[in-house]
Amino acid sequence: MKKAFSLLELVLSLIILGVLIVVLARPGVVLYEYAFKVKKTNEIFSDINQALLSIEKIYQTCIDVKHTKHSLECYMGANDDIFYDLSLKKFNFSGVILDDNQSFISPKSHFHFIENGISKGVLSHYKDIVANKKLKIYPDDYIYLYDLQHQKLRMILADDKEKIHFIGEKWSGFYSVVYAYVKVYFEDEKIYIQVGDLNHKQKRFLLMQDVFQLEFTQESKALKATICSKKQNECLSKWMFL
């Protein structure tokens, strides 16, 4: 009888222990599931934020911006890249003017010159920019300028500090140096960046996938970009300024 009672105690103890384990383990499971969900949400927001930062970086170099509800495109300016190079600190970008009714010049532009046997100037750095952006090796002596007054892409031969040798029609006015045409767009639940080298050669890069929305909204002087991920239906927006 005593053994039977002890056996019953053992069974009851095991049952109680099992119940306690289940009861005590449940909060741990819930906590783990919550922590995992928070981690996944943070990862999604991080991915969206990185994509938005990439788009903002492109937008801040944009010249002649065009956008639809689901795309953004523009010429990419090289002025900032050139100004940030301390070796080119003496450069002072200006405009194209007619000098003495004979030739066109761009004062203090320093397009091309030789110093101590080394090629220097905007052209030299322009080639480096194109190469660094992994567009292509740039062997030509042409520089692309965006005519701000007439809103046209122009091309000049750079073989002098200031004198302009036009490729195509002659013009005058202020300009920005450009090196690529870029488009950010939404297609098949993916966000792509398409980069053209201004010679009709294009490359496409995947920026983000598993996306159900990329939207651009213009409000006053700011452009709002919104990206929504299919994972947990999370969205994030960023205001961008030129």
WOWO-V885503 format. One record per residue. N is the residue number from 1. RES is the residue in three letters. SS is DSSP state (hx for helix, st for strand, lp for the rest). PHI is phi as a letter, one per 40 degrees, with the letter a starting at -180 (none if undefined). D_CENTER is the distance of its C-alpha to the mean C-alpha in whole Angstrom. Layout:
BEGIN
{{N RES SS PHI D_CENTER} {N RES SS PHI D_CENTER}}
END
This chain:
BEGIN
{{1 MET lp none 82} {2 LYS hx c 80} {3 LYS hx c 78} {4 ALA hx c 77} {5 PHE hx c 76} {6 SER hx c 74} {7 LEU hx c 72} {8 LEU hx c 71} {9 GLU hx c 70} {10 LEU hx c 68} {11 VAL hx c 66} {12 LEU hx c 66} {13 SER hx c 64} {14 LEU hx c 62} {15 ILE hx c 61} {16 ILE hx c 60} {17 LEU hx c 58} {18 GLY hx c 56} {19 VAL hx c 56} {20 LEU hx c 55} {21 ILE hx c 52} {22 VAL hx c 51} {23 VAL hx c 51} {24 LEU hx c 49} {25 ALA hx c 46} {26 ARG hx d 45} {27 PRO hx d 43} {28 GLY hx c 42} {29 VAL hx c 40} {30 VAL hx c 39} {31 LEU hx c 38} {32 TYR hx c 36} {33 GLU hx c 35} {34 TYR hx c 33} {35 ALA hx c 32} {36 PHE hx c 30} {37 LYS hx c 29} {38 VAL hx c 27} {39 LYS hx c 26} {40 LYS hx c 24} {41 THR hx c 23} {42 ASN hx c 21} {43 GLU hx c 20} {44 ILE hx c 18} {45 PHE hx c 17} {46 SER hx c 15} {47 ASP hx c 14} {48 ILE hx c 13} {49 ASN hx c 12} {50 GLN hx c 9} {51 ALA hx c 8} {52 LEU hx c 8} {53 LEU hx c 7} {54 SER hx c 3} {55 ILE hx c 4} {56 GLU hx c 6} {57 LYS hx c 5} {58 ILE hx c 4} {59 TYR hx d 7} {60 GLN lp c 9} {61 THR lp b 9} {62 CYS st c 10} {63 ILE st b 14} {64 ASP st f 16} {65 VAL st c 14} {66 LYS st b 15} {67 HIS st a 15} {68 THR lp b 17} {69 LYS lp c 18} {70 HIS lp b 16} {71 SER st a 13} {72 LEU st a 11} {73 GLU st a 11} {74 CYS st a 12} {75 TYR st c 13} {76 MET st c 11} {77 GLY st c 13} {78 ALA lp b 14} {79 ASN hx d 17} {80 ASP hx c 15} {81 ASP hx d 15} {82 ILE hx c 18} {83 PHE hx c 19} {84 TYR hx c 18} {85 ASP lp c 20} {86 LEU hx c 24} {87 SER hx c 26} {88 LEU hx b 25} {89 LYS lp c 26} {90 LYS lp c 28} {91 PHE lp c 26} {92 ASN lp b 27} {93 PHE lp c 25} {94 SER lp b 27} {95 GLY st b 28} {96 VAL st c 30} {97 ILE st b 34} {98 LEU st c 37} {99 ASP st b 39} {100 ASP lp f 43} {101 ASN lp f 43} {102 GLN lp b 42} {103 SER st b 39} {104 PHE st c 35} {105 ILE st b 34} {106 SER lp b 31} {107 PRO lp d 32} {108 LYS lp g 31} {109 SER lp c 28} {110 HIS lp f 29} {111 PHE lp c 27} {112 HIS lp a 29} {113 PHE st a 32} {114 ILE st b 34} {115 GLU st b 35} {116 ASN lp f 37} {117 GLY lp g 37} {118 ILE st b 33} {119 SER st c 31} {120 LYS st b 28} {121 GLY lp h 27} {122 VAL hx d 23} {123 LEU hx d 24} {124 SER hx c 24} {125 HIS hx c 21} {126 TYR hx d 19} {127 LYS hx c 20} {128 ASP hx c 19} {129 ILE hx c 16} {130 VAL hx c 16} {131 ALA hx c 17} {132 ASN hx c 15} {133 LYS lp c 12} {134 LYS lp g 14} {135 LEU lp c 15} {136 LYS lp i 18} {137 ILE lp c 21} {138 TYR lp b 22} {139 PRO lp c 26} {140 ASP lp c 26} {141 ASP lp b 27} {142 TYR st b 25} {143 ILE st b 23} {144 TYR st c 21} {145 LEU st b 21} {146 TYR st b 20} {147 ASP st c 24} {148 LEU lp c 23} {149 GLN lp c 26} {150 HIS lp c 27} {151 GLN lp f 23} {152 LYS st b 23} {153 LEU st c 22} {154 ARG st b 24} {155 MET st b 25} {156 ILE st b 27} {157 LEU st c 29} {158 ALA lp b 29} {159 ASP lp b 32} {160 ASP lp a 33} {161 LYS lp c 32} {162 GLU lp b 32} {163 LYS st c 34} {164 ILE lp c 32} {165 HIS st b 33} {166 PHE st c 31} {167 ILE st b 30} {168 GLY lp h 31} {169 GLU lp c 33} {170 LYS lp c 33} {171 TRP lp a 32} {172 SER lp a 31} {173 GLY st h 29} {174 PHE st c 26} {175 TYR st a 23} {176 SER st b 19} {177 VAL st c 18} {178 VAL st b 16} {179 TYR st b 15} {180 ALA st a 13} {181 TYR st b 12} {182 VAL st b 9} {183 LYS st b 10} {184 VAL st b 9} {185 TYR st a 12} {186 PHE st b 14} {187 GLU st a 17} {188 ASP lp f 20} {189 GLU lp g 18} {190 LYS st b 15} {191 ILE st b 12} {192 TYR st b 11} {193 ILE st b 8} {194 GLN st b 11} {195 VAL st b 11} {196 GLY st b 14} {197 ASP lp c 16} {198 LEU lp g 18} {199 ASN lp b 21} {200 HIS lp g 20} {201 LYS lp b 19} {202 GLN st b 16} {203 LYS st b 14} {204 ARG st b 13} {205 PHE st b 11} {206 LEU st c 12} {207 LEU st c 9} {208 MET st a 12} {209 GLN st b 15} {210 ASP lp f 19} {211 VAL st b 17} {212 PHE st b 19} {213 GLN st a 18} {214 LEU st b 14} {215 GLU st b 15} {216 PHE st b 15} {217 THR st b 17} {218 GLN st c 18} {219 GLU st b 21} {220 SER lp f 22} {221 LYS lp c 19} {222 ALA st b 17} {223 LEU st b 14} {224 LYS st c 15} {225 ALA st b 12} {226 THR st b 14} {227 ILE st b 14} {228 CYS st b 17} {229 SER st c 18} {230 LYS lp c 21} {231 LYS hx c 22} {232 GLN hx g 25} {233 ASN hx f 23} {234 GLU st c 21} {235 CYS st b 19} {236 LEU st a 16} {237 SER st b 15} {238 LYS st a 13} {239 TRP st c 14} {240 MET st b 12} {241 PHE lp b 14} {242 LEU lp c 14}}
END
